[in-house]
Amino acid sequence: MLRTRAILVIVCIFLMAACGGKQKPVHSGQLSLASAPLEDLRRFPQNLEAYAVNADQPILSKERQLAQAERFRRIVFGPWKMSKTSIRKQDVISAFRKARGYKYDDVLWTQPEWDAMKANAEPDTFPTHCQAAIAIRSTDLRELPTKEHRFSEPTFDPHANPFDNFQYSRLPVGTPLLIAHTSRDGLWHYVECPVAGGWVAAQDVAPISEEVQQTISNSPFAALLRDKVTLTSPAGSITADIGTLLPLGNTSRGRLQILLPVRGADGWAALSPAMVSSSDAAVWPLRMTPRTVAKLGNVLMGQPYGWGGMFGNRDCSALTRELLAPFGIWLPRNSVAQARVGIVIPLDGLPSREKEERILEHGVPFLSLVGMRGHIMLYVGKYKGRAAIFHNVWGVRTVEGDDDNARHVIGKAVVTSITPGAELKNLYRPITFVDRLRTLSTPVDPLP
């Protein structure tokens, strides 16, 4: 049980929107087909139910979980309560100043291309709107108004180097937004949302009236239990993933009716009913036990890594926030911010053995987060004396010839120890994750 004094970090929407962005990799590391599985992937069961000790014992009391769900709702609906954007004009303008990175292969972005994007975006006039809106399908939150990539190095296969630095996050359908600006061609909106500010495709969002806002805000919610759930309403079909929360309509035996946000005939958001199976969705928040978190996490197990939601995949912070969202636990967008939420126990500067002892002593399985610079992991419990962590991870740093910043690629969601790759002969220095661990954080104090 946690015995360290709680340090409660309240992260309001304004701080999250201006939080400085995701920790970007210095070197992404190309996928090596010769990368053999690490020993940890053989030693640690890649099934989260193996770690679900006291499987049906609640991790949080009902009261604490409901309090977290109310906090979750306040943050999520924050954009609809704003009278103006909190994003500064100079921060929007600064992204357009200098062309940088590679578009594809070894083709660099040019300054004329950058200037053309700026001319279309007209950031000097930002902001031009203050309009409440909603995502009517999953959409990418982008640094600049383009669907093209920006890589930090020549990239001939984006799937082997999924680090598009234009990509901020993937927003699920139903995300409340504030439209602050629109590009000259009308194809892009600059929005503020519960996790950040950035550009989204205008076709993916719709303005929303106060009446529809109230209907959604006052409704109970349903949480999706698997990825790529097809949601079909009279207005059409879309797919949605774990991490999506939608207002709940009438329920019947074995079926849930959700109210799907769609674009109405007048261009404004409307709600259209869609039926889903109880195997695909459940009333939110789900009862939080090791078994329920493990079952949901197993859906994500083995899924490929995607920086900021690239290709619809998850990175480390997307895995943790979207896994805990169905239980009413709100986490901010990036790993740095997530490591600061709730009860924070510092690990930086401790010997490796003492770090692991602290995790085993104070960590709450399926709730506590283990953080290091640029990476966040979910602690799932003790396995054969070791701390086990669930994370979506690109790889571990290695030395390849003259390159001391290469990667032994994992590239997916896995369970490992806090020393993955310790057996590698070409491990950098050698340094493993444990040497870089800084924090153990628990978003909610589980004590009654």
Secondary structure, DSSP 8 states (H G I E B T S, - for coil): ---S--------HHHHHTS------S------TT----HHHHHS-S-GGGG-TTTTS-SS-HHHHHHHHHHHHHHHTGGGG-SS----HHHHHHTTSS--SEEEBTEE--HHHHHHHHHHH-GGG-----EEEEESS-EEEESSS-SS--BSS-BS-GGGS---TTEEEEE-TT-EEEEEEE-TTSSEEEEE-SS-EEEEEGGGEEE--HHHHHHHHTS-EEEE-SSSEEEEETTEEEEE-TT-EEEEEEEETTEEEEEEEEE-TTSSEEEEEEEEETTTEEEES----HHHHHHHHHHHTT-BB-GGGGGG-B-HHHHHHHHHGGGT----SSHHHHTTSSEEEE-TTS-HHHHHHHHHHH--TTT-EEEETTEEEEEEEEETTEEEEEEEEEEEEEEETTEEEEEEEEEEEEEE-SSTTTT-TTBSTT--HHHHEEEEEESS----
